[in-house]
Every structure is written in structure tokens, then in C-alpha cells.
Amino acid sequence: MTAELDNWRLLGRMQAWRDYQIFMLDSLWHDASAEQKPTLVLIHGYPTSSWDFSPMWQQLSARFRLVTADLLGMGFSSKPLPHQYTIGEQADLMQAVMQFAGVGNCHILAHDYGDTVTQELLARDLSNAASRYHSVTLLNGGLFPETHRATSKQKLMAGPFGPLLARLTTQKKLLDAFSVVFGAQTKPDAQLRASVWQLVNENKGLRVLPPLLNYIRERRQFRERWLGALTNARMPLALINGSSDPVSGAHMVVRFRELLGSNHFIRELAGIGHYPQVEAPQLVLAAFEEFLDGLPQG
């Protein structure tokens, strides 16, 4: 395990949830002053982990109490198989993480698969008298199934030969597919590639990559529910998006404006791909802080 990844693991704890072990982190465990700060819940994407937010962790923790976890089937969390992975279950997990941490009202910063989990959280939130979420910020993700351009590797992995393909996946094949969605000038370096490979392989994780891709089908199935979660959202929304992402780049932002209008905070990052928080953390932080500083006070 790389030194950075090992240090990240030491920051967190394993938490029992249902029949599984979930890796979660709470900055309050290491910084008592975090109790006086607003809470920011971070929700990561597929097929990586909460570690994606590590480049911004220190600066975010100056302003927020940070709470996050590795979703089921990813990172250091349990990776059961056989298992029917669903966005609803992942939303249950994140609600449990917030309960474990004693989180009431909070902000959310999400990416990719985590965007979809957030959409389900917002759909549930609509049944409450008042929203528990102060704001929601979304990084590159498949907010609308009609603009989600899955990679060829994902399409094959989601098909009937997915389990076989997972068994035949080598480090080079997986990481080459991972690198394709990065910007031309922001490709992952050797250390990042090694860390991602280790995270995916943790707990025999290659085996669960195909069933996790069930979210592609679910995005079509629950499109209206998850679109409604955004159009009816009762808190300020922000979209910070890497424009060069072939999966959910500039074309997704066009659709966002068509469906939700231009009244929301939108920041497009030229030359940045699918992982803006990894490729250009300072640009994401600057945009995020601009959004936060423009929120109504009180």
C-alpha cells in the first residue's frame, strides 16, 4: 500500500452496518474544533473511494467538519458477492453514516456515482417538512441518463460477460480505462494509479465491479424521481464540472442548463476531465468557496 493511502486508512475507522463493515472518516475524531464548524458530507464515485477527496481534505477541514465513507463495494468497505448493489442501499448507508456521526443539517459535496446517491437522498428529503441540507455541490456525474456516456469498458463490464471480464482484468487494463476519462494534461501519475489499483483490489474488489454497474440501469429506471430531486430541491445547488470529461463533461452541463435553468451556480473547468477534485483540486476549491460565500447567511 502506498504511504499516502496507508495514512488515509489510519484516519478512518471501520463501522458495522447491517452485515457489513464500512470505512468512514470524521474530522472531529482528529480535530476537536471541528465541532464548532458546519458539517460537509462527501460522497465519492465509482469505482474508487472517499480517498478521491484527500487532495482537498486539509483545506476543506479548515472550514468544515468533514464526514465521509467508502460506499459498499468500494474502497476499504465490505465488498459482498453475490449482492444486488443499488443506489437506494447506498443512500441508506450514507444516512446511517450521518446518524453514526450525529450529523443533523449539513452540506453535501458529491462526485459521479455519489451524485446519484445524492439525488436519491434529495428525493427522500422532499418528504420532510424542511430540508436537512444547506447546500449541494455536484462534481462530474451522470445526472441525466440521456447524457451519460459510459466508457466502452463500463458497457462491457455491465453486460452478461462482465464477471468474466472482471476476472481477466489486469492492472494495466483497468488503469488505462481509468486514465481515459482524465484531461489530456492532467493524467494520473504512477502513484495515483498504484493507489487506485490497490483500492479497487482491496477485499477482492475486482469481482464486484460488474454488479456495481447496476446504477446505469437504475438511472434510466428512476430518471423522473432523480430529476425531480434536482428540479424540486429546496437548497442552493452548484455544479462544478470538468469540461473535457468524455463521460459527463461539457455536454452534460448543456443538458443541466436545459432542464434546471441557469440560476444555479455553474462552473466549468476547461481541460479538466472526470475527476476534477483529483486533477485540479485548487480550482475545485476556489469554485466551491465562491459558491459558499454567495449563499444567504443565517
N, C-alpha and C positions, 0 to 999 in steps of 0.2 A: 504494500500500500504506500502511495506517495506520502511524503511528510505532511503536505497541506491537507490531504484527505484524512490522514490519521488525526491531525489536530482538530478538524471539523467533527470527527466522530467523538472525540473527547469532550466537546462542548455539549453534546446531547445526552439523552437518556432513553432507555427502552421503556415503553409504556404498554402494559397489557390492555388489549381492546378486543372484545369478543374472544375468539380463539387464537388471536394473533399477537405479535409483538410489533409495536410501532415506534420508529425512531423519531423523537421530537426534540425540539430545542426551544428554550425560553430565555431571552437575555436577562431576565430577572434573576435567574439562577447564579449569574456571574456578576451582576451589577445591581446592587440594592436600590440605586437611584432610579432604576427603570420603573419602579412602582409609581413614581410621580409623573410618568410620561404617558401620552396616548399610546394605544396598542395598534400595531400594524401586523396583520396576519399575512404570511407569504405562502402562496400555493404554486408549486412547481409544475413542470411539464413532463411529457413522455419523450424518451424513456429514461430520463435522468433522475434528479432528486433535488431536495432542498439545497444541496451544495451549489446549485446554479446561482444562488443568491449570495454566496460567500464573497464575491468581489465587492459587494455593496454593503455587507453586513456591518462593518465598523462605522461607516458614515451614517447609515440608517439608524443605528443604535444610539447615535448622539441625539436624535430627535424622538425616537420611539422605543417603547418596549416591543421587542420582536418575538413573535411566536410562529413556529413553522413545524412541519413534519414531513417525513417521506411517505408518500401515498402507498397504499397497499400494492405490492408487486414491484415496487421500485426502491432504489437506494438501499438503505440498511434495514428497511422494514421487512416483515414476513412476505414471502412470495409463494402463496399456496397454489398447488396444481394437483388435480384438476380444480378449477374455480371459475365461476362466471363473474368476471370483473365488470362492474357497472359504475357509471358516473354517480348514480344515486348512492351507492355504497361508499364511494369516495367522499361524497358530501356528508354522509353520516359520520365518516371518520374525522373530517375536519371539524364538524360540530362537536364531536367528542373531545378532540384536541383542545378546542376553545373551552370546553367545560372542565377538562383536566387542569387547564391553566387558570381557570377562574376568570376568563375573559368575558366582559359584558359587551359594551359598544366598542367598535373597532373600525379601523380602515383595512382595506384589502389591496394587496398587490399580487397579481397573478400572471402566469405565463402559460401559453399553449394549452395542453390538457387541463391545466389549472384554471384557465379561462372558462372552460366548460363546466368544471366543478363549481366555479364561482357563479355561473349562470344558474345552476341548479340551486345554489344557496340563496340567490336573489329571488328565484321563483318561490321558494318556500317562505322567504321573508315577507312576501306580499300579503300573506295571511295574518301577519302581526299588525297590531294597531299602529305601531311606529317602528321604523326600521332600526335595526341594531348597528347598521353600517354607516359610518360617517362619510366615507367616500370609497370608490372602487376604481383602481387603475389596472388596465389590461395591457399586457405586452403581446407580441405576436401570437396569434392563436386562431383556430378555426371557429370564429364566432358564428359564421353562417355556412352551412354545408355546401351551398352553391358556389362559394369562393374558396373552399378548402381544396388545395391541390396536393393531394398526398403524393409522396415520392414513389417511384417505381418499387423500391424496396418495401415500403409500407403496404402497397397494394398486393404484392406477392405474399407478404407475411400475414396479411389479413385474410387471405384466401385459403382454400382447402389444403394446400401444400405448406401452409405456414409452419406447422410443427416440424416437418422435415427440413424446411429452410432454416429454422432456428437451430436445429442440431448441426447443420452444415455451416453455420455462420462462423467465420474466423474473425480474429481481432481486426485484421486489415479490412475485410468486407464491411464489418459493422462501422468502423471509424471512417471509412471512405464515404459511406452513406450519411453519416453524421456530419461530415465536413461539407457535403454538397449544399447544405442549407445555410451555410455561413456566407458572409460577404466576401468578395474577391480579395480584399485587402485585410480581412480580419479572420483568416482561417485559424482553427485551433492549433496550438503548438503541441509539441511532443508530450509535455507534462499534462496538459489538459486531456489529450487523447488517452493517455495512460490512466488517468483518474476516471474518466468516463467508462473505459473498459472494465476497470475494477468495480465500479458501482453497479454496472449492468450485470456483471458476473456474480456479484455477492448473492449468496443463498441460491446458487444455480439459476440465476435470473434470466438467462437466455431462453429458458423453456417457457417463460410467461409472456414474452414479447408478443406472440400472436394473440392470445386471449385478451390482453390489454387493449388491443386494437379494436375491440368491440365498440369503442367510443365513436368510431367512424360511422357505424350503422346507427348508433344511438343519436348522433347529431341529426341525422335525417328523420329518425322516428320522432324525436322531441323538438323538432325545429321551432314549431309555434310556441311551445312552452318556454324555450330558452331565448327566443327572440323577444317574447313578451316580457321576460325578466329584465331585458335591457330597455325596451321602449317604455315600460311602466316603472322603471327604477325610481326610487324616491330619494336618491342621494346623487351628488355630483359624480359623473363618470369621466374618466380620462383614458385615452388610447395613445400609447407610446409605441411606435411601430418601426421596425427595421424595413426600409423600403425595398431592399434587394433580396428579401426572403422569397424563394420560389414557391413556398407553401402558403404563406399568409402575409404577403408583402403589400406593395402599393395597391394591387387590385382589390385586396380586402378592405383597405381604407376607403376606396371609392364606394364600395358597397355599404360600408358603415355610414358614410355621409348620406347615401341614398335612403337608407332605412331609418336612421336616427337623426338626420339633420346635422347641421354644423355648429350647433350651440354648445356641444361638449368640447372639452379640452382635447385637441388632437395634435400630436407632434410626430412628424415623420422624420426618420433618421436616414439620410441619404447614404448609400453604400454599406449599410448595416443589414445583416441577414436575420435569421430566425431567432437567434439568441442575443438580443441587444444587451441584456444585463451582463453577459459574459464578454461579448465583443466590444462594447462601448459603455462600460458601467458609469463613467463620469457624465456622458451625455444623457443617459437614462436618469441619473440622479439629478442633474440640472433641470431636466424637464419635469420630473416628479416634484421637485421642490417648487418650481414655478407654479405648477398646478395647486399644490398645497397652500402656497402663500396667497393664492387667489380665492381660496374658499371663504365663505362667510364665517366670521368669528362669532364665538359664543355658542 
